[in-house]
Amino acid sequence: MRTWKPDQVLDTHTHPFAVQALVVEGEMWLSCEGQTRHLLPGDTFSLARELPHAERYGPQGAVFWAARKHD
């Protein structure tokens, strides 16, 4: 479970693992590969290992459940 503070912004970064996640509270915007998705509770997303992306969280913050796959 990952919990994010209200209006938190994470500039472009990568992770050394792949991620599959489910948003369970709040809202977030996920930007990668030239597109931005607005994600709400019930939405899912996945990111490949080392894929550059940025994250922005809404005024209530956000919570998502994430599964990581280390290669």
ZIMOLIN-V286569 format. One record per residue. N is the residue number from 1. RES is the residue in one small letter. SS is DSSP state (a for helix, b for strand, c for the rest). PSI is psi in whole degrees, -180 to 180 (* if undefined). Layout:
n res ss psi
N RES SS PSI
N RES SS PSI
This chain:
n res ss psi
1 m c 132
2 r b 131
3 t b 132
4 w b 141
5 k c 156
6 p c 136
7 d c 20
8 q c 141
9 v b 131
10 l b 113
11 d b 173
12 t b 131
13 h b 176
14 t c 170
15 h c 148
16 p c 26
17 f c 158
18 a b 154
19 v b 139
20 q b 132
21 a b 156
22 l b 122
23 v b 128
24 v b -19
25 e b 150
26 g b -154
27 e b 157
28 m b 161
29 w b 126
30 l b 121
31 s b 125
32 c b 151
33 e c 39
34 g c 8
35 q b 151
36 t b 129
37 r b 135
38 h b 116
39 l b 134
40 l b 169
41 p c 133
42 g c -17
43 d c 150
44 t b 160
45 f b 158
46 s b 150
47 l b 133
48 a c 157
49 r c 135
50 e c 16
51 l c 120
52 p c 134
53 h b 163
54 a b 154
55 e b 142
56 r b 136
57 y b 150
58 g b -178
59 p b -17
60 q b 3
61 g b -161
62 a b 157
63 v b 133
64 f b 153
65 w b 132
66 a b 140
67 a b 132
68 r b 142
69 k b 114
70 h c 130
71 d c *
